[in-house]
Amino acid sequence: MFLTKEEEKLLESPNEGIRKCMEILVAVGEIFGAEKLIEIKSAQISGVSYSNIGEAGLEWLESLDVKVSVDAFLNPAGFDLERWREMGIEESYREKQLRIIKAFERMGVKLTLTCTPYYLVEVKKDDHLAWAESSAVVYANSIIGARTNRESGITALAAAVIGKTPYYGLHVKENRAPTVLVKIKGENFALAGLELGRVLKEGEIPLVEFSRKPSEEELKLFGAALASTSSCSMFHAAKLTPEWRDFETPKEKIEIDEAEFEKCSPDLIAIGCPHVSKQELEKIYELLKKYGKAKRNLWIFTSREIKEQCSDLVRKIEELGGKVFSDTCMVVSPASEKFSCVMVNSGKALEYLPKLRKVNATFASLEDCVRWATLED
């Protein structure tokens, strides 16, 4: 892999952290046959929750003496920083989680604590990024037309420090071509995304024909679900996504229906995987006005920035019995573990809750989630 003289100097930096970050990027580039490093506009770092990285990850982060050189954002942590007691978080867990967050803060990483950085900063078509959160990667590549591979938390941090990433994979235009035409038969696209991820072959990029025109929020849920059951980091959608006309239509065709799921009686209804947008908060409020006050546990997750922008809306939702949390979600927080069954409108959460939190999960549309929350126990 070609390195500039400036890049070669970083490999010999007296700062061990900078040297290690550069070594990581060079190793990844050589593994994947990258010809060079390219500059990035931003990085997004996953593996923030103490539940994910544990003691070894915490100690490694605290040992680093580096600063990021581009905008860098953090994925959700294990609890709402302000309402952790309300979520039932133990003091010992909180202390270790805060040490992780402070380690990132010392590096200059923005404490966004969200999986939806595209709601907070402008990301443009063809921008090169180094993002790690799988749902954000799919959204950036597919819906915005930016370019990022699916980084690990470590490679995203290395890219944030150096300000560059290896030029391979989805950074290269020809590698973004669709390889299979997919017709979606079902009406619930989060469940269809789960099923598609299970049948896609490694490295395939689908060109999707939906059964009806999805909203932007439905595309977000579809992509998040797709990425939770596969390594797929991009899809095209006919007449919807920015690059769908740029390539030939694939000859291979498949049909996909909705994934099946377990039924259970929920004691928590959780919405916000990925974090909800302002439009989704408005929809939730309208549904609560329609069906009445929530009588069961209704937890909604969004970024702190969106929550602050929509403070009046959040207040109205909470007056109607919902709880709007920031900085975390039902998948990365141990708070979910105290419930026996969680109802979600997210294919990703449906897939991950049983695996990561060891809790049963069931699925419903956004409207049915809210309606269920308003029923008597």
Protein Blocks (a to p, Z undefined) as FASTA:
>chain_A
ZZdfklmmmmmgfblklmmmmmmmmmmmmmnopabdcddfbdcdehkbfklnommlmmmm
mmpccddfbdcdddddfbdfklmmmnopafklmmmmmmmmmmmmmnopackkpablmlmp
ccdehiacddfblklmmmmmmmnopacddddfklmmmmmmnopacdehjlpmklmpcfbd
cddfbfblklmmmmmmmmpcghiacddddfbdcdfklmmmmmmmmmmmccbfbdcdehka
mklmmpccdfbdcddddddddddddfbdcehiacddfklmmmmmmmmmmnopcfbdcddd
ddfklmmmmmmmmmmmmmnopacdehiafklpmklmmpmbdcdfbfklmmmmmmmnopac
ddddfklmmmmmmpcZZ
